[in-house]
Amino acid sequence: HEMGHCFQAQMQSAAWRKAHPDAPNWDHWIALANKKFKGRGKEAGITTYAEKNPAERFCESFAAALLDPKGLANIAPEAYKFMHQMMPSAVPPLEEMRKLALSKDPRFRSRRN
């Protein structure tokens, strides 16, 4: 979770935008939060702490993407897709994760099952 705050700080910087012009940045996360994480029909946070604010949702989602990707994919698919865009080599595409989630591979067993 705390590494997510470090990553968040990087995403907010001008250096990040310059070095990664096509990568998601903090403004993209805030836009997603305003569209998908608020109001009626909103996507659930991966934890109750994620509901606190967009920064904590990002950090909880960041940690879950690395530690419990199946859980994040099942509970918060929009947050999962964002994490995949941000870290494509570490987080498989959503459809691939859903296939892995159906498999018996213990590496992708959710802690929530």
C-alpha positions as CSV (number, residue, x, y, z in Angstrom):
1,H,0.0,0.0,0.0
2,E,2.7,2.5,1.0
3,M,4.6,1.8,-2.3
4,G,1.4,2.9,-4.0
5,H,1.8,6.3,-2.4
6,C,5.3,6.5,-3.8
7,F,4.0,5.5,-7.3
8,Q,1.2,8.1,-6.9
9,A,3.7,10.9,-6.2
10,Q,5.6,9.9,-9.4
11,M,2.4,9.9,-11.5
12,Q,1.6,13.4,-10.3
13,S,5.0,14.8,-11.4
14,A,5.8,16.6,-14.6
15,A,8.8,14.3,-15.0
16,W,6.5,11.3,-15.1
17,R,4.4,12.9,-17.9
18,K,7.5,13.7,-19.9
19,A,9.1,10.3,-19.5
20,H,5.9,8.4,-20.0
21,P,3.6,10.5,-22.3
22,D,1.4,7.6,-23.2
23,A,1.1,6.1,-19.8
24,P,-1.7,6.8,-17.4
25,N,-1.1,9.6,-15.0
26,W,-2.8,10.9,-11.9
27,D,-5.3,13.0,-13.8
28,H,-6.4,9.8,-15.5
29,W,-7.0,8.1,-12.2
30,I,-9.0,11.1,-10.8
31,A,-11.1,11.1,-14.0
32,L,-11.8,7.4,-13.6
33,A,-12.6,7.9,-9.9
34,N,-15.1,10.6,-10.7
35,K,-16.7,8.5,-13.4
36,K,-16.7,5.0,-11.9
37,F,-16.1,5.2,-8.2
38,K,-18.7,7.8,-7.1
39,G,-22.5,7.8,-6.9
40,R,-25.1,5.3,-7.8
41,G,-23.9,2.1,-9.4
42,K,-20.3,2.9,-8.4
43,E,-17.6,0.2,-8.5
44,A,-16.7,-1.2,-5.1
45,G,-13.3,-0.5,-3.6
46,I,-11.1,-3.5,-3.0
47,T,-11.2,-2.7,0.7
48,T,-13.3,-0.4,2.9
49,Y,-10.3,1.8,3.3
50,A,-10.2,2.3,-0.4
51,E,-13.5,4.1,-0.1
52,K,-11.8,6.9,1.9
53,N,-10.6,9.0,-1.1
54,P,-9.1,8.5,-4.6
55,A,-5.5,8.4,-3.2
56,E,-6.3,5.5,-0.8
57,R,-8.3,3.7,-3.5
58,F,-5.3,4.0,-5.8
59,C,-2.9,2.6,-3.1
60,E,-5.3,-0.2,-2.1
61,S,-5.8,-1.1,-5.8
62,F,-2.0,-0.9,-6.5
63,A,-1.3,-3.3,-3.6
64,A,-4.1,-5.7,-4.7
65,A,-3.0,-5.7,-8.3
66,L,0.4,-7.1,-7.1
67,L,-0.7,-9.2,-4.2
68,D,-4.3,-10.3,-5.1
69,P,-4.9,-9.6,-8.7
70,K,-7.8,-12.1,-9.0
71,G,-9.5,-10.3,-6.1
72,L,-9.0,-6.9,-7.7
73,A,-10.2,-8.2,-11.1
74,N,-13.4,-9.6,-9.5
75,I,-14.2,-6.8,-7.1
76,A,-13.0,-3.7,-9.0
77,P,-12.5,-4.4,-12.7
78,E,-12.1,-0.8,-13.7
79,A,-9.4,-0.2,-11.1
80,Y,-7.8,-3.5,-12.3
81,K,-7.8,-2.3,-15.9
82,F,-6.1,1.0,-14.9
83,M,-3.4,-1.0,-13.0
84,H,-2.8,-3.1,-16.1
85,Q,-2.4,0.0,-18.2
86,M,0.0,1.4,-15.7
87,M,2.0,-1.8,-15.2
88,P,1.4,-4.1,-18.2
89,S,4.3,-6.3,-17.5
90,A,3.2,-7.0,-13.9
91,V,-0.6,-7.1,-14.3
92,P,-2.1,-9.3,-17.0
93,P,-5.0,-8.0,-19.1
94,L,-8.4,-8.4,-17.3
95,E,-9.6,-11.2,-19.6
96,E,-6.4,-13.1,-19.1
97,M,-6.7,-12.7,-15.3
98,R,-10.3,-13.9,-15.5
99,K,-9.2,-17.1,-17.3
100,L,-6.5,-17.6,-14.7
101,A,-9.0,-17.1,-12.0
102,L,-11.0,-20.0,-13.3
103,S,-7.9,-22.2,-13.4
104,K,-6.7,-24.2,-10.5
105,D,-3.3,-22.4,-10.6
106,P,-2.5,-21.6,-6.9
107,R,-0.6,-18.4,-7.9
108,F,-3.9,-16.8,-8.8
109,R,-6.0,-18.0,-5.9
110,S,-7.7,-15.1,-4.4
111,R,-7.4,-14.5,-0.6
112,R,-11.1,-13.8,-0.7
113,N,-12.1,-17.3,-1.8
